[in-house]
């Protein structure tokens, strides 16, 4: 009669029965899983990374900032493109 969760029967009587079954079915209450330790530590790392970057910029000298920016630009734009037609 029904296949999976989404397929509904075409016959009106079977459809009515299906709707009643779906609306009166006993379902298990959804339990929220306790947040895992790794998810908690990931959130803490993101928070620390945001604060850390701002504090690092305050303590860096202009020369050190320029050196870091140059290194970042080389990492981003200095990659060689691979020719796939070879």
N, C-alpha and C positions, 0 to 999 in steps of 0.2 A: 504494500500500500504506500508507504513512504520510504524514501531513500534518504538517509542522512538527516540533517537538520533543516535543509532549505527546500526540498522538493515537497510540494503539497499535492494531494490527489485532485483530479479534475471533477470527479463525480460530486455533486453538491451534498449528498448525504454523507459520503465518506469525508468530505471536507469539513462538514459540521462536526462529525465525530472527532476528527483530528484536532479541530480548534478547541473543542471541549477538553480533550485529553491534554493538550498543550497548556491550557489555562488552569487546569485543576491538578496538574502533576505536582507531586511532592518533590521538591528540589532540596538538595543539601545546602545549608547556609554557606555562603562564601566566607571563608576565613582569610584574614589578611596575614600573610606570612611575616614573621618578625624580620626586620631588615638584617641582612647578613653583615658580618664584620667587614668583609671586603668592600661592600657598598658604602659603609660608614667611613672606612679609611679613604676611599676614593673621594668622597665628599670633603673630607678634611684636607686632603692633598690639593684639591681644586681651590679651596679657600686659602690655604697657605700660599699657593702659587700666585694667586691674584695679589695678595698683600706683599709677597716677597719681591715681585717684579717692581712694584712701585718703590719699595724701600731701597732696592738695589740701584735704581736710577738716581735716587737722591744722594747716595754715597759715592757714585762713580764720578770720576773726573771727566771733563769733556773729551780728553784723548782716549780714555777707556771706552766711553760711549761710542766714539767714532770707530774704534777698533771692533767693537761688538757689532755695530751696524754693518760694517764692511764684511765681516765674517758671515753675517746673516744674509746679506745680499749675494755673496758668492755661493752660499749653500742653495739659495733659492733660484738664482738666475744663471749660475755658472755651470749647470749641468749640460752635458753634451747630448744632443739628440741622436738616437740610434737610427741609422738608415736601414729600414726593413727590406729594401729591394736588393740587397746584396746577396 
